[in-house]
Structures are given as C-alpha cells and as structure tokens.
Amino acid sequence: QVQLVESGGGLVQAGGSLRLSCAASTRSFSIKDMGWYRQVPGKQRELVAEITSGGNTNYADSVKGRFTISRDNAKNTVYLQMNSLKPEDTSVYYCRMFPVTWGQGIQVTVSS
C-alpha cells in the first residue's frame, strides 16, 4: 500500500514562505500525476496545484504567481513552494497521488 507523508507545514506570518514536501513510498512515483489540495472546516477540498508525470503543471487562480509545485523523481517527492502567503491560505494541505491516494494532511497557518 502506497503511503504519502507530508512535512513542512507550520505557522508563518503573512508575506512569508513555506515549503511543503510529500514523500511517496512507491517505486512507480515517476509515472504518477501528483497534486496538492487544501481544505478548511465546512468547505470542500480544493485543488491548489498539480503536476503530471511529464512535468506539466496547473494552479488554482488564487495561488498563481505565488506557489510553485515541483517534483524530484529520484527522491519520490513532490514539493509545494508557497511564497507571499496570505491569511486566507490557512488550511490543512493534502498531498494526492492520482487517482485515489492521499496523505494525512498538514496544517498551514498564516497569521496577519
């Protein structure tokens, strides 16, 4: 069973940066599309960014120009670099390996 382990979350002031990491326990990581999602209580989980096995990326409009998704296939890891963070980015962030494998989630809190 594939496991996804997120790290790098925490508390940061508005305007600051964080980098999330998601390590996958599978040798087939390089052929998998990956994504980062987020969810706040009472709302649906939403896409933040995704990256295909070929390196193509897609971002939610709310994070374009501030967040960057990348992957290191040698380390079976996908990253989310988050810059110019805003209080509205506060959420639990989830890593996803398409189609149905999810990480446990990690809290990101941005203070104003």
C-alpha positions as CSV (number, residue, x, y, z in Angstrom):
1,Q,0.0,0.0,0.0
2,V,1.4,3.4,-1.0
3,Q,1.9,5.9,1.7
4,L,2.2,9.7,1.3
5,V,3.9,11.6,4.1
6,E,3.6,15.4,4.2
7,S,6.0,17.7,6.0
8,G,7.0,21.3,6.2
9,G,3.8,22.9,7.5
10,G,3.5,25.3,10.4
11,L,2.9,28.9,11.4
12,V,4.1,31.8,9.4
13,Q,3.4,35.5,9.2
14,A,1.6,37.0,6.2
15,G,4.1,37.6,3.4
16,G,6.3,34.7,4.5
17,S,7.2,31.5,2.8
18,L,6.9,27.7,3.5
19,R,7.8,24.7,1.5
20,L,5.7,21.5,1.8
21,S,7.1,18.2,0.9
22,C,5.3,14.9,0.2
23,A,7.3,11.7,0.2
24,A,5.8,8.7,-1.5
25,S,6.6,5.0,-0.7
26,T,6.4,3.6,-4.2
27,R,8.9,2.9,-7.0
28,S,6.3,4.0,-9.5
29,F,6.3,7.6,-8.3
30,S,7.8,8.9,-11.6
31,I,4.8,7.8,-13.7
32,K,2.2,9.2,-11.3
33,D,0.5,12.5,-11.5
34,M,0.6,14.4,-8.2
35,G,-1.3,17.2,-6.6
36,W,-1.7,19.4,-3.6
37,Y,-5.1,20.2,-2.2
38,R,-6.4,22.1,0.8
39,Q,-9.4,22.1,3.0
40,V,-10.8,24.3,5.7
41,P,-13.6,23.1,8.0
42,G,-17.0,23.3,6.4
43,K,-15.7,23.6,2.9
44,Q,-14.9,21.2,0.1
45,R,-11.4,20.2,-0.5
46,E,-10.0,22.3,-3.4
47,L,-7.1,21.9,-5.8
48,V,-4.1,24.0,-5.2
49,A,-1.7,22.7,-7.8
50,E,-1.0,19.6,-9.7
51,I,1.9,18.2,-11.7
52,T,1.9,15.5,-14.3
53,S,4.4,12.7,-14.7
54,G,5.8,14.7,-17.6
55,G,6.2,17.9,-15.5
56,N,3.2,19.9,-16.7
57,T,1.7,22.0,-14.0
58,N,-1.7,23.6,-13.2
59,Y,-2.6,26.0,-10.5
60,A,-5.7,27.4,-8.8
61,D,-6.2,31.0,-9.8
62,S,-5.8,32.0,-6.1
63,V,-2.2,30.8,-5.9
64,K,-0.9,31.6,-9.4
65,G,2.3,33.5,-9.2
66,R,2.8,32.7,-5.5
67,F,3.0,28.9,-5.3
68,T,5.2,26.5,-7.3
69,I,4.8,22.8,-7.5
70,S,7.7,20.6,-8.4
71,R,8.9,17.0,-8.2
72,D,12.1,15.1,-7.6
73,N,11.6,11.6,-9.0
74,A,14.9,10.4,-7.6
75,K,13.6,11.2,-4.1
76,N,10.0,10.1,-4.8
77,T,8.9,13.5,-3.5
78,V,6.7,16.4,-4.6
79,Y,7.1,19.9,-3.3
80,L,4.9,23.0,-2.9
81,Q,6.8,26.2,-2.5
82,M,4.5,28.8,-1.1
83,N,5.6,32.4,-1.2
84,S,3.8,35.7,-0.3
85,L,1.5,33.8,2.0
86,K,-1.8,35.3,3.0
87,P,-4.1,34.6,5.9
88,E,-6.6,33.1,3.5
89,D,-4.1,30.4,2.7
90,T,-4.6,29.0,6.2
91,S,-5.8,25.4,5.7
92,V,-4.9,21.8,6.0
93,Y,-2.9,20.8,2.9
94,Y,-3.1,17.3,1.4
95,C,-0.9,15.6,-1.0
96,R,-2.5,13.4,-3.6
97,M,-1.2,10.7,-5.9
98,F,-3.7,10.3,-8.7
99,P,-6.2,8.8,-8.7
100,V,-7.1,8.0,-5.1
101,T,-4.1,8.0,-2.7
102,W,-4.0,10.8,-0.2
103,G,-1.6,11.9,2.6
104,Q,-2.8,12.5,6.1
105,G,-2.7,16.3,5.7
106,I,-0.6,19.0,7.3
107,Q,-1.6,22.3,8.9
108,V,-0.5,25.6,7.4
109,T,-1.4,28.7,9.4
110,V,-0.7,32.2,8.2
111,S,-1.1,35.0,10.7
112,S,-2.0,38.6,9.8
